[in-house]
């Protein structure tokens, strides 16, 4: 720019001389003009006393657009050089075979090298450009620009309006079709030679998406070190905003595919490259998170956050009319929270309906959010949920009974979740307790779980009725000690399942259940379907017992006691006549093979009674 201004001043002096000498025409050729922003070669100036002034350049190269070579032609209908060079009725045409073309009408007044004014009355451009690194590209992008630029000393003021009515643009990772969603950008402010940029207002408005307003100060010589900006975003087309500008940036993250329809208002205060304050008002008719198989309807958020926890911020309220977690329906709920820094606190207990029960959250506190050192405190209770409904929602075999219990105190520290006390629940008309529960690296690809589990007086008819296993009546206890799970697969435990002591309920077991248990223990199957035993559909039993010591992928199995003659082990001790004992013979079984066999029991069809 400075080199061009100096050349124009020299031309002005020549024209002054020409006017004084009554010269009719001057032609001037300059081999090369160069500045930081542009390089021009073979520049020709043609001044005519009665025909205006023309300027042309065969090759104009812009360092910001490598590989381009523009042909530029300019014309001043009237060039006044009496006091200071002034171009009135100026026209400009620039073209590149690959890049596109630009036409403009302008007026330029130049008093001296640091005092000038450019009035860009109408500039129209069509641009097709592909950056060598593939990160920026346009296709037939049309732009219209009107602007006023003026410099006075070390200050340059600007007031511009840019319209983008057609064409396509890609700036990694965002793609926009302005033919479908045209946009307008208005910018007003001033720039000082020290590098200080004052943005009085920057307004971006795009049809079918929303509006963005930006103002503040920044230092262009120090990246984000001395910036103070405010940003306001308003959108009544949240679905289009997310699709165009948010979803591309979420690719590869857990929340990729996020969709929502509704409206949003976001206000940000940025200081030195970081967000100092944020406020979000969101009304989403429907929000979907495919990665978490989650959907919320009628979501409303009035959120307030500040990086400085000492700064008083209004409470945050989050509510929804209904939701779905997987296939589990969740009812209308509200959470009142306090946000600040990297912390979140639940301000009041909240009840979240789940099926016919609820999750009652008493305590929720998160610290160091967004860092590997995130910490959490959580305490809640499960109000009774009917298990058949829950199983249907999850696509599981239907279990009878209710799920309820307490989550007394959950803590997340050093990438490990510890549950204080005992996690208890009721199911199958019995009681389940989980002690010493730990989850290590809960958000990793292979989370590790440790726990001890206690089962008491489960109704075996309800348990076996949920599977195609055969029917067993009675009560069952169980102890699973030292359970270790890696990537949701057990790798170690000492498990024992056995008939509840002092159980006086009816003890009966069907032929199908006898075959299933015998198959698990590696014993013979189908024996009861032959001979006179086939006339009995079920049998009385005294007690049931099974043990598994799992280590390194191998389950060492045993039962109530050794089998007859010391061979095998008794899994079911019979009672009465006819008396049936079920004996297992497999003492070491590959765990994965064992689980596959257990899952395959239901596919063999019902036991035949002949």
ZAKOL-327671 format. One line per 10 residues: their letters; for each residue y, z, x of C-alpha. Coordinates in nm, 4 decimals, padded with zeros to 6 digits, always signed. Layout:
<nodes>
a> Y:Z:X  ...
</nodes>
This chain:
<nodes>
xxxxxxxxxx> +00.0000:+00.0000:+00.0000  +00.2487:+00.0933:+00.2754  +00.1745:-00.2291:+00.4682  +00.2326:-00.4288:+00.1502  +00.5587:-00.2500:+00.0782  +00.6815:-00.3146:+00.4306  +00.5963:-00.6838:+00.3991  +00.7816:-00.6951:+00.0688  +01.0875:-00.5350:+00.2303  +01.0819:-00.7996:+00.5075
xxxxxxxxxx> +01.0533:-01.0697:+00.2434  +01.3471:-00.9161:+00.0609  +01.5615:-00.9359:+00.3730  +01.4687:-01.3002:+00.4213  +01.5505:-01.3799:+00.0616  +01.8866:-01.2085:+00.0933  +01.9620:-01.4331:+00.3891  +01.8382:-01.7346:+00.1982  +02.0611:-01.6561:-00.0965  +02.3633:-01.6178:+00.1291
xxxxxxxxxx> +02.2874:-01.9554:+00.2947  +02.2141:-02.1368:-00.0365  +01.8524:-02.2123:+00.0701  +01.6554:-02.3805:-00.2105  +01.3019:-02.2834:-00.1013  +01.1234:-02.0584:+00.1472  +00.7502:-02.0649:+00.2297  +00.5995:-01.7873:+00.4404  +00.2384:-01.7546:+00.5622  +00.0918:-01.4315:+00.6969
xxxxxxxxxx> -00.2489:-01.4432:+00.8612  -00.3480:-01.0822:+00.7857  -00.2226:-00.7748:+00.6002  -00.4235:-00.4527:+00.6243  -00.4067:-00.0953:+00.4922  -00.6582:+00.1795:+00.4215  -00.7029:+00.0510:+00.0659  -00.6979:-00.3283:+00.1087  -00.7204:-00.6120:+00.3589  -00.5706:-00.9535:+00.2808
xxxxxxxxxx> -00.6012:-01.2758:+00.4820  -00.4148:-01.6077:+00.4591  -00.1302:-01.4677:+00.2514  +00.1231:-01.7282:+00.1340  +00.4689:-01.6609:-00.0121  +00.6540:-01.9415:-00.1940  +01.0096:-01.8680:-00.3075  +01.2151:-02.1208:-00.4999  +01.5711:-02.0672:-00.6014  +01.5043:-02.2081:-00.9506
xxxxxxxxxx> +01.1249:-02.1778:-00.9846  +01.0488:-01.8098:-00.9316  +00.8345:-01.6638:-00.6566  +00.4600:-01.6952:-00.6002  +00.2232:-01.5077:-00.3713  -00.1390:-01.5971:-00.3023  -00.4187:-01.4722:-00.0769  -00.7446:-01.6545:-00.0180  -00.9461:-01.3490:+00.0829  -00.8722:-00.9949:-00.0316
xxxxxxxxxx> -01.1324:-00.7357:+00.0599  -01.1567:-00.3802:-00.0750  -01.3449:-00.1259:+00.1420  -01.4492:+00.0574:-00.1768  -01.6290:-00.2574:-00.2974  -01.8160:-00.3949:+00.0060  -01.9227:-00.7565:-00.0076  -01.6362:-00.8707:-00.2316  -01.3836:-01.1411:-00.1451  -01.1112:-01.1920:-00.4043
xxxxxxxxxx> -00.8826:-01.4865:-00.4548  -00.5449:-01.3409:-00.5597  -00.2477:-01.5265:-00.7118  +00.0770:-01.3573:-00.8166  +00.4008:-01.4890:-00.9633  +00.7410:-01.3383:-01.0384  +00.9343:-01.5183:-01.3095  +01.2454:-01.3633:-01.1632  +01.2847:-01.2026:-00.8226  +01.6132:-01.0170:-00.7857
xxxxxxxxxx> +01.7052:-00.9219:-00.4301  +02.0765:-00.8459:-00.4761  +02.0356:-00.4706:-00.4271  +01.6676:-00.3858:-00.4018  +01.3699:-00.6162:-00.4525  +01.2818:-00.6367:-00.8209  +01.0097:-00.8498:-00.9766  +01.0533:-00.9123:-01.3478  +00.7951:-01.0873:-01.5638  +00.5317:-01.0600:-01.2945
xxxxxxxxxx> +00.1841:-01.2052:-01.3406  -00.1277:-01.1442:-01.1327  -00.4699:-01.3082:-01.1285  -00.7582:-01.1966:-00.9089  -01.1116:-01.3333:-00.9184  -01.4422:-01.3054:-00.7372  -01.7364:-01.5260:-00.8318  -01.9770:-01.2335:-00.8450  -01.7470:-00.9414:-00.9266  -01.5358:-01.0818:-01.2132
xxxxxxxxxx> -01.1660:-01.1322:-01.2708  -00.8395:-00.9492:-01.3402  -00.5199:-01.0671:-01.5091  -00.2070:-00.8521:-01.5341  +00.1562:-00.8613:-01.6395  +00.3922:-00.6254:-01.4562  +00.7437:-00.5344:-01.3470  +00.8061:-00.3918:-00.9998  +01.1189:-00.2366:-00.8537  +01.1353:-00.1343:-00.4882
xxxxxxxxxx> +01.4350:+00.0585:-00.3586  +01.2793:+00.1638:-00.0302  +00.9365:+00.2332:+00.1174  +00.9087:+00.5768:-00.0527  +01.0960:+00.5010:-00.3750  +00.9545:+00.2426:-00.6138  +00.8303:+00.1952:-00.9701  +00.5520:-00.0228:-01.1077  +00.5270:-00.0951:-01.4792  +00.1853:-00.2391:-01.5613
xxxxxxxxxx> +00.2426:-00.3899:-01.9039  -00.0975:-00.5386:-01.9676  -00.3914:-00.5602:-01.7278  -00.7264:-00.7004:-01.8395  -01.0417:-00.7095:-01.6307  -01.4049:-00.8134:-01.6629  -01.6283:-00.6527:-01.4040  -01.9910:-00.7102:-01.3061  -02.0800:-00.5046:-01.0013  -02.3930:-00.3645:-00.8378
xxxxxxxxxx> -02.3609:-00.1128:-00.5559  -02.5923:-00.1677:-00.2632  -02.7542:+00.1758:-00.3161  -02.8141:+00.1046:-00.6860  -02.6264:+00.4118:-00.8025  -02.3379:+00.2282:-00.9671  -02.3560:-00.0917:-01.1709  -02.1605:-00.2709:-01.4445  -02.2397:-00.5722:-01.6569  -01.9530:-00.7645:-01.8197
xxxxxxxxxx> -01.7531:-00.4420:-01.8382  -01.4201:-00.5172:-02.0046  -01.1166:-00.2983:-01.9403  -00.7556:-00.2983:-02.0536  -00.4995:-00.0908:-01.8630  -00.1371:-00.0007:-01.9306  +00.0325:+00.2245:-01.6776  +00.3551:+00.3416:-01.5205  +00.3500:+00.4471:-01.1549  +00.6520:+00.5676:-00.9655
xxxxxxxxxx> +00.7065:+00.7188:-00.6229  +01.0032:+00.9292:-00.5239  +00.9756:+01.0662:-00.1745  +00.6415:+01.2394:-00.1367  +00.5619:+01.2527:-00.5068  +00.3881:+00.9802:-00.7047  +00.3801:+01.0109:-01.0822  +00.1376:+00.8261:-01.3079  +00.0944:+00.7740:-01.6794  -00.1929:+00.5417:-01.7707
xxxxxxxxxx> -00.4072:+00.4346:-02.0646  -00.7418:+00.2675:-01.9970  -00.9474:+00.1129:-02.2754  -01.3130:+00.0127:-02.2383  -01.4000:-00.1957:-02.5473  -01.7121:-00.3812:-02.4291  -01.9718:-00.4166:-02.1572  -02.2133:-00.1770:-01.9936  -02.1852:+00.0706:-01.7080  -02.4323:+00.2780:-01.5089
xxxxxxxxxx> -02.3319:+00.5679:-01.2850  -02.6454:+00.7488:-01.1769  -02.8033:+00.8823:-01.3909  -02.5831:+00.7923:-01.6931  -02.5883:+00.4551:-01.8744  -02.3249:+00.3701:-02.1381  -02.2925:+00.0646:-02.3617  -01.9216:+00.0439:-02.4422  -01.9864:-00.2426:-02.6805  -02.1572:+00.0103:-02.9077
xxxxxxxxxx> -01.9449:+00.3136:-02.8174  -01.6012:+00.1993:-02.6903  -01.3892:+00.4544:-02.5032  -01.0275:+00.5293:-02.4166  -00.9023:+00.7251:-02.1149  -00.5462:+00.8587:-02.0939  -00.4219:+01.0287:-01.7784  -00.0844:+01.1739:-01.6881  +00.0175:+01.3714:-01.3793  +00.1481:+01.3513:-01.0261
xxxxxxxxxx> +00.0176:+01.3291:-00.6715  +00.1873:+01.4638:-00.3587  +00.1394:+01.3349:-00.0073  +00.0040:+01.6773:+00.0887  -00.3067:+01.5957:-00.1187  -00.2142:+01.8122:-00.4195  -00.3035:+01.6464:-00.7505  -00.1495:+01.7823:-01.0689  -00.3269:+01.6715:-01.3865  -00.0919:+01.7249:-01.6802
xxxxxxxxxx> -00.3570:+01.5841:-01.9116  -00.6676:+01.3713:-01.8892  -00.8169:+01.2724:-02.2249  -01.1391:+01.0788:-02.2736  -01.2332:+00.9720:-02.6257  -01.5470:+00.7758:-02.7070  -01.6431:+00.6472:-03.0487  -01.9510:+00.8114:-03.1917  -01.9644:+01.0762:-02.9181  -01.6522:+01.2947:-02.8920
xxxxxxxxxx> -01.3465:+01.3915:-02.6906  -01.2956:+01.5497:-02.3505  -00.9688:+01.7059:-02.2291  -00.9005:+01.8114:-01.8697  -00.5935:+01.9582:-01.7020  -00.5109:+02.1629:-01.3933  -00.4580:+02.1344:-01.0202  -00.6793:+02.0325:-00.7320  -00.6491:+01.9664:-00.3611  -00.7953:+01.6265:-00.2736
xxxxxxxxxx> -00.8084:+01.7136:+00.0972  -01.0397:+02.0147:+00.0549  -01.3430:+01.9521:-00.1637  -01.3374:+02.2058:-00.4496  -01.1797:+02.4759:-00.2309  -00.8422:+02.4913:-00.4047  -00.9068:+02.3732:-00.7570  -00.8027:+02.5244:-01.0900  -00.9069:+02.3262:-01.3949  -00.9636:+02.3749:-01.7645
xxxxxxxxxx> -01.2000:+02.1549:-01.9626  -01.2411:+02.1180:-02.3376  -01.5216:+01.9179:-02.4958  -01.5438:+01.8454:-02.8684  -01.8198:+01.6475:-03.0361  -01.9269:+01.5898:-03.3947  -02.2095:+01.3668:-03.2718  -02.4183:+01.6043:-03.0646  -02.7253:+01.3812:-03.0741  -02.5371:+01.0873:-02.9198
xxxxxxxxxx> -02.3644:+01.3102:-02.6618  -02.6980:+01.4494:-02.5443  -02.8658:+01.1078:-02.5368  -02.5912:+00.9426:-02.3299  -02.4716:+01.2137:-02.0926  -02.7111:+01.5121:-02.0912  -03.0692:+01.3895:-02.1256  -03.0567:+01.1644:-01.8137  -02.9564:+01.4662:-01.6033  -03.2446:+01.6739:-01.7476
xxxxxxxxxx> -03.5209:+01.4324:-01.6431  -03.7887:+01.6167:-01.4500  -03.6728:+01.9606:-01.5704  -03.8557:+02.1889:-01.8178  -03.6012:+02.1025:-02.0892  -03.6160:+01.7245:-02.0541  -03.6193:+01.5479:-02.3896  -03.3781:+01.8002:-02.5446  -03.2423:+01.6637:-02.8738  -03.0025:+01.8121:-03.1275
xxxxxxxxxx> -02.7938:+01.6874:-03.4180  -02.4698:+01.8569:-03.5191  -02.1408:+01.9455:-03.3541  -02.0297:+02.1433:-03.0503  -01.7150:+02.2752:-02.8834  -01.7231:+02.3767:-02.5169  -01.4370:+02.5339:-02.3176  -01.4634:+02.5873:-01.9426  -01.2323:+02.7372:-01.6819  -01.3148:+02.6240:-01.3275
xxxxxxxxxx> -01.1791:+02.7818:-01.0109  -01.2560:+02.6421:-00.6657  -01.5557:+02.4471:-00.7847  -01.7225:+02.7240:-00.9874  -01.7125:+02.8083:-01.3577  -01.5085:+03.1231:-01.4193  -01.5244:+03.1367:-01.8005  -01.7149:+02.9521:-02.0698  -01.7133:+02.9517:-02.4476  -01.9500:+02.7515:-02.6681
xxxxxxxxxx> -01.9481:+02.7019:-03.0419  -02.2571:+02.5141:-03.1517  -02.3890:+02.4130:-03.4920  -02.7100:+02.2144:-03.4643  -02.8830:+02.0992:-03.7786  -03.1983:+02.0665:-03.5716  -03.2722:+02.1292:-03.2041  -03.5960:+02.0244:-03.0358  -03.7405:+02.1158:-02.6945  -04.0522:+01.8990:-02.6545
xxxxxxxxxx> -04.1428:+02.0588:-02.3210  -04.1787:+02.3959:-02.4918  -04.3017:+02.2487:-02.8221  -04.0151:+02.4333:-02.9897  -03.7877:+02.3397:-03.2782  -03.4969:+02.5268:-03.4398  -03.3216:+02.4408:-03.7668  -02.9730:+02.5514:-03.8648  -02.8979:+02.6814:-03.5158  -02.5576:+02.8426:-03.4677
xxxxxxxxxx> -02.4200:+02.9799:-03.1429  -02.0907:+03.1527:-03.0714  -02.1292:+03.2217:-02.7003  -01.8842:+03.3689:-02.4467  -01.9436:+03.4163:-02.0754  -01.7461:+03.5051:-01.7613  -01.8575:+03.5077:-01.3997  -01.6822:+03.8406:-01.3431  -01.8775:+04.1099:-01.5265  -01.5654:+04.3271:-01.5290
xxxxxxxxxx> -01.3902:+04.0693:-01.7477  -01.4142:+04.1658:-02.1119  -01.5736:+03.8845:-02.3117  -01.6443:+03.8759:-02.6873  -02.0066:+03.9298:-02.7913  -02.2338:+03.6294:-02.8225  -02.4116:+03.5628:-03.1507  -02.7128:+03.3347:-03.1773  -02.8752:+03.2643:-03.5137  -03.1057:+03.0132:-03.6809
xxxxxxxxxx> -03.2343:+02.9469:-04.0306  -03.5896:+02.8667:-03.9240  -03.7819:+02.7806:-03.6107  -04.1187:+02.6678:-03.4848  -04.2812:+02.7825:-03.1608  -04.5731:+02.5477:-03.1117  -04.7176:+02.5478:-03.4611  -04.6137:+02.9044:-03.5366  -04.3295:+02.9251:-03.7923  -04.0455:+03.1695:-03.7254
xxxxxxxxxx> -03.8061:+03.2859:-03.9972  -03.4292:+03.3296:-04.0151  -03.3045:+03.5478:-03.7307  -02.9976:+03.6634:-03.5400  -02.9451:+03.7920:-03.1857  -02.6296:+03.9750:-03.0747  -02.5905:+03.9532:-02.6986  -02.3506:+04.0348:-02.4181  -02.3243:+03.7749:-02.1422  -02.1591:+03.8117:-01.8052
xxxxxxxxxx> -02.2270:+03.7042:-01.4487  -02.5998:+03.6488:-01.4246  -02.6820:+03.9140:-01.6814  -02.7773:+03.9214:-02.0492  -02.8045:+04.2254:-02.2769  -02.9242:+04.2613:-02.6347  -02.6545:+04.4611:-02.8148  -02.8564:+04.5632:-03.1212  -03.2266:+04.5617:-03.2156  -03.3353:+04.2392:-03.3787
xxxxxxxxxx> -03.6173:+04.1512:-03.6149  -03.7628:+03.8000:-03.5923  -03.9990:+03.7069:-03.8792  -04.3235:+03.5452:-03.7632  -04.5577:+03.4179:-04.0362  -04.6047:+03.7167:-04.2708  -04.5145:+03.9703:-03.9992  -04.2400:+04.0011:-03.7402  -04.1486:+04.0629:-03.3779  -03.9070:+04.3562:-03.3546
xxxxxxxxxx> -03.7116:+04.3493:-03.0274  -03.5669:+04.6870:-02.9288  -03.4668:+04.6153:-02.5677  -03.3847:+04.2923:-02.3868  -03.1996:+04.2857:-02.0548  -03.1982:+04.0094:-01.7931  -03.0361:+04.0196:-01.4483  -03.0018:+03.7696:-01.1611  -03.0568:+03.4809:-01.4006  -03.0919:+03.1438:-01.2334
xxxxxxxxxx> -03.2241:+03.2925:-00.9095  -03.5748:+03.3655:-00.7798  -03.4872:+03.7368:-00.7958  -03.4478:+03.7358:-01.1754  -03.5190:+04.0753:-01.3331  -03.5963:+04.1665:-01.6948  -03.6506:+04.4689:-01.9166  -03.8127:+04.4117:-02.2548  -03.9495:+04.6383:-02.5266  -04.0720:+04.5234:-02.8656
xxxxxxxxxx> -04.3227:+04.5784:-03.1425  -04.5321:+04.3385:-03.3489  -04.5287:+04.4103:-03.7207  -04.8689:+04.3222:-03.8733  -04.9422:+03.9493:-03.8793  -05.2470:+03.8262:-04.0706  -05.4819:+03.6749:-03.8141  -05.6170:+03.3947:-04.0381  -05.2642:+03.2543:-04.0798  -05.1914:+03.2836:-03.7090
xxxxxxxxxx> -05.5198:+03.1136:-03.6172  -05.4543:+02.8267:-03.8585  -05.1058:+02.7804:-03.7112  -05.2493:+02.7730:-03.3569  -05.5416:+02.5484:-03.4485  -05.7939:+02.8196:-03.3570  -06.1082:+02.9238:-03.5437  -06.0020:+03.1674:-03.8137  -06.0301:+03.5376:-03.7290  -06.0091:+03.8057:-03.9915
xxxxxxxxxx> -05.7864:+04.1088:-03.9581  -05.4302:+04.1689:-03.8438  -05.2402:+04.1445:-03.5187  -05.0016:+04.4294:-03.4545  -04.9033:+04.6490:-03.1663  -04.6444:+04.7752:-02.9245  -04.4879:+04.6207:-02.6166  -04.3566:+04.9500:-02.4823  -04.1786:+04.8374:-02.1689  -04.1890:+04.5104:-01.9818
xxxxxxxxxx> -04.0189:+04.4768:-01.6448  -03.9721:+04.1658:-01.4302  -03.9084:+04.2464:-01.0633  -03.9707:+04.0499:-00.7446  -04.1370:+03.7649:-00.9367  -04.3799:+04.0072:-01.1002  -04.4042:+04.1284:-01.4588  -04.5255:+04.4867:-01.5065  -04.5904:+04.6413:-01.8478  -04.5307:+05.0156:-01.8633
xxxxxxxxxx> -04.7865:+05.2165:-02.0517  -05.0353:+05.0494:-02.2837  -05.0055:+04.7319:-02.4839  -05.1954:+04.7922:-02.8049  -05.2976:+04.5750:-03.0976  -05.5274:+04.5844:-03.3990  -05.7620:+04.2937:-03.4645  -06.1026:+04.2374:-03.6287  -06.0575:+04.5736:-03.8020  -06.0699:+04.7364:-03.4597
xxxxxxxxxx> -05.8383:+04.8350:-03.1780  -05.7472:+04.6552:-02.8545  -05.5580:+04.8109:-02.5646  -05.4356:+04.6407:-02.2480  -05.3487:+04.8643:-01.9525  -05.2051:+04.7985:-01.6051  -05.0914:+04.4518:-01.7110  -04.9252:+04.2512:-01.4330  -04.8208:+03.8873:-01.4188  -04.7406:+03.7627:-01.0674
xxxxxxxxxx> -04.5315:+03.4451:-01.0245  -04.5116:+03.4023:-01.4045  -04.3101:+03.0796:-01.3840  -04.5149:+02.9095:-01.1146  -04.7828:+02.6437:-01.1578  -05.0575:+02.9049:-01.1034  -04.9490:+03.2410:-01.2493  -05.1741:+03.5369:-01.1619  -05.2618:+03.8041:-01.4161  -05.4175:+04.1469:-01.3636
xxxxxxxxxx> -05.5181:+04.3904:-01.6400  -05.7717:+04.6360:-01.7774  -05.8739:+04.5784:-02.1406  -06.0378:+04.8172:-02.3840  -06.1982:+04.7073:-02.7135  -06.2922:+04.9659:-02.9738  -06.4915:+04.9312:-03.2967  -06.4392:+04.5586:-03.3536  -06.6105:+04.4316:-03.6699  -06.8820:+04.2010:-03.5349
xxxxxxxxxx> -06.9134:+04.0213:-03.8704  -06.5448:+03.9224:-03.8427  -06.5784:+03.8254:-03.4760  -06.8922:+03.6105:-03.5143  -06.7697:+03.4702:-03.8460  -06.4873:+03.2991:-03.6598  -06.7334:+03.0915:-03.4542  -07.0470:+02.8864:-03.5139  -07.2442:+03.1497:-03.3251  -07.4559:+03.3119:-03.5911
xxxxxxxxxx> -07.3865:+03.6310:-03.7846  -07.4005:+03.9813:-03.6448  -07.3126:+04.2949:-03.8412  -07.2058:+04.6196:-03.6794  -06.9297:+04.7492:-03.4536  -06.8590:+04.6493:-03.0934  -06.6887:+04.8247:-02.8018  -06.5902:+04.6675:-02.4732  -06.4418:+04.7523:-02.1343  -06.3030:+04.4837:-01.9046
xxxxxxxxxx> -06.1930:+04.6420:-01.5798  -06.0243:+04.4744:-01.2847  -05.9574:+04.1509:-01.4724  -05.7940:+03.8921:-01.2471  -05.6797:+03.5559:-01.3846  -05.5400:+03.2661:-01.1787  -05.3964:+02.9650:-01.3586  -05.5362:+03.1018:-01.6897  -05.8923:+03.1132:-01.5558  -06.0694:+03.4457:-01.4852
xxxxxxxxxx> -06.1720:+03.4843:-01.1206  -06.2778:+03.8502:-01.1130  -06.3703:+04.1283:-01.3571  -06.6249:+04.3920:-01.4408  -06.6934:+04.3433:-01.8115  -06.9169:+04.5361:-02.0477  -06.9697:+04.4731:-02.4216  -07.1834:+04.7184:-02.6200  -07.2512:+04.8593:-02.9649  -07.0023:+05.1281:-03.0607
xxxxxxxxxx> -07.1486:+05.4768:-03.0132  -07.2158:+05.6665:-03.3366  -07.1782:+05.3456:-03.5372  -07.3492:+05.4092:-03.8708  -07.2684:+05.0748:-04.0279  -07.5348:+04.8169:-04.1156  -07.6866:+04.6554:-03.8044  -07.8228:+04.3067:-03.8793  -07.8459:+03.9905:-03.6661  -07.9278:+03.6367:-03.7826
xxxxxxxxxx> -08.1785:+03.3968:-03.6286  -07.8898:+03.1767:-03.5160  -07.7185:+03.4671:-03.3393  -08.0487:+03.5638:-03.1687  -08.0860:+03.2072:-03.0400  -07.7246:+03.2010:-02.9211  -07.7569:+03.5285:-02.7305  -08.0920:+03.4265:-02.5813  -07.9373:+03.0971:-02.4677  -07.6515:+03.2813:-02.2968
xxxxxxxxxx> -07.9017:+03.4989:-02.1089  -08.1195:+03.2057:-02.0075  -08.4041:+03.3036:-02.2420  -08.6103:+03.0868:-02.4793  -08.4627:+02.9617:-02.8091  -08.6097:+02.8390:-03.1380  -08.9101:+03.0742:-03.1321  -08.8174:+03.2406:-03.4620  -08.8298:+02.9110:-03.6520  -09.2074:+02.8981:-03.6049
xxxxxxxxxx> -09.4823:+03.1034:-03.7674  -09.4307:+03.3827:-04.0168  -09.1030:+03.4890:-03.8443  -08.9379:+03.1846:-03.9993  -08.9384:+03.3667:-04.3363  -08.6830:+03.6196:-04.2065  -08.3180:+03.5065:-04.2093  -08.1954:+03.8137:-04.0204  -08.3290:+04.1207:-03.8487  -08.2320:+04.4806:-03.7912
xxxxxxxxxx> -08.1271:+04.5848:-03.4423  -08.0552:+04.9139:-03.2704  -07.7861:+04.8122:-03.0254  -07.6407:+04.5263:-02.8231  -07.5259:+04.5289:-02.4613  -07.4057:+04.2732:-02.2025  -07.2474:+04.3098:-01.8582  -07.0810:+04.0598:-01.6264  -06.9553:+04.1304:-01.2766  -06.7490:+03.8217:-01.1937
xxxxxxxxxx> -06.6584:+03.7463:-00.8346  -06.5886:+03.4219:-00.6506  -06.6776:+03.2111:-00.9548  -07.0199:+03.3727:-01.0103  -07.1070:+03.6075:-01.2976  -07.3826:+03.8606:-01.2203  -07.5259:+03.9443:-01.5619  -07.7260:+04.2395:-01.6953  -07.7867:+04.4109:-02.0282  -07.8805:+04.7409:-02.1904
xxxxxxxxxx> -08.1794:+04.8039:-01.9652  -08.4382:+04.6142:-01.7619  -08.6752:+04.3908:-01.9566  -09.0497:+04.4429:-02.0050  -09.2440:+04.4682:-01.6799  -08.9122:+04.4784:-01.4954  -08.8429:+04.1130:-01.5664  -08.4982:+04.0196:-01.6949  -08.2766:+04.2511:-01.8980  -08.2490:+04.3455:-02.2657
xxxxxxxxxx> -07.9438:+04.2072:-02.4477  -08.0456:+04.3087:-02.8019  -08.2713:+04.6091:-02.8690  -08.4531:+04.5591:-03.1953  -08.5273:+04.8135:-03.4673  -08.7798:+04.8404:-03.7475  -09.0287:+04.5752:-03.8458  -09.0476:+04.3028:-03.7505  -08.8832:+04.4179:-03.4299  -08.7007:+04.1604:-03.2217
xxxxxxxxxx> -08.5811:+04.2242:-02.8660  -08.3674:+03.9588:-02.6972  -08.4238:+03.9389:-02.3230  -08.2111:+03.7478:-02.0711  -08.3387:+03.6172:-01.7411  -08.0346:+03.4552:-01.5753  -07.8872:+03.7100:-01.3369  -07.6325:+03.4874:-01.1602  -07.4442:+03.2159:-01.3480  -07.1570:+02.9883:-01.2460
xxxxxxxxxx> -06.8642:+03.1039:-01.4594  -06.7418:+02.7560:-01.5563  -07.0970:+02.6523:-01.6487  -07.1335:+02.9697:-01.8515  -06.8088:+02.9053:-02.0443  -06.9053:+02.5425:-02.1107  -07.2406:+02.6610:-02.2455  -07.0706:+02.9196:-02.4658  -06.8317:+02.6592:-02.6104  -07.1232:+02.4214:-02.6703
xxxxxxxxxx> -07.3233:+02.6633:-02.8818  -07.1407:+02.5539:-03.1952  -07.2262:+02.1859:-03.1433  -07.6041:+02.2308:-03.1605  -07.6096:+02.2689:-03.5378  -07.7308:+02.5633:-03.7465  -08.0630:+02.7322:-03.6774  -08.3481:+02.6068:-03.8954  -08.5546:+02.8479:-04.1030  -08.8864:+02.6969:-04.2106
</nodes>
